[in-house]
Amino acid sequence: MMNESVILELQRATHATLHLLMTELADLDLTASEINALGNLADGVERTASELGAAVGSRPATLTGILDRLERRGLIVRGPRQGDRRAVQISLTPQGDQTAALIRRALTDIEDRTLAGIPADAVAGAGVVLRALTGAAR
């Protein structure tokens, strides 16, 4: 390893995987942030803007710009959350659902290719480390 820092290694891995993901999904003409948002919505679960912001790691102002672009492209809709009109609920449109499914497939394909041959317990351990690092930022 060039540097013993897990965080620096994570940054290198993030840049490498983002490049790979952007290359594979170039035809969608989406930014990395838009792909991240749609990838997090790909499970079909509607989220509030706050929930999605936490999931994608974006500040509210940044997320608003991302959602504006996705909404203009007809990939998401925003509306009030039932029972709490102050919260903004985000849902995929049918076109957004198709796009999110493509993104989720690309993510799965990249993970399958790059993690093949790595023992399942090592992958699970890496997940624990990544969740700990994510939690440290909160």
Buried (B, 14 or more C-beta within 10 A) or exposed (E): EEEEEBEEEBEEEEEEBEEBBBEBBEEBEBBEBBBBBBBBBBEEEBBBBEBBBBBBBBEEEEBBEBBEBBBEBEBBBBEEBEEEEEBBBBBBBEEBBEBBBBBBEBBEEBEEEEEEEEEEEEEEEBEEEEEEEEEEEE
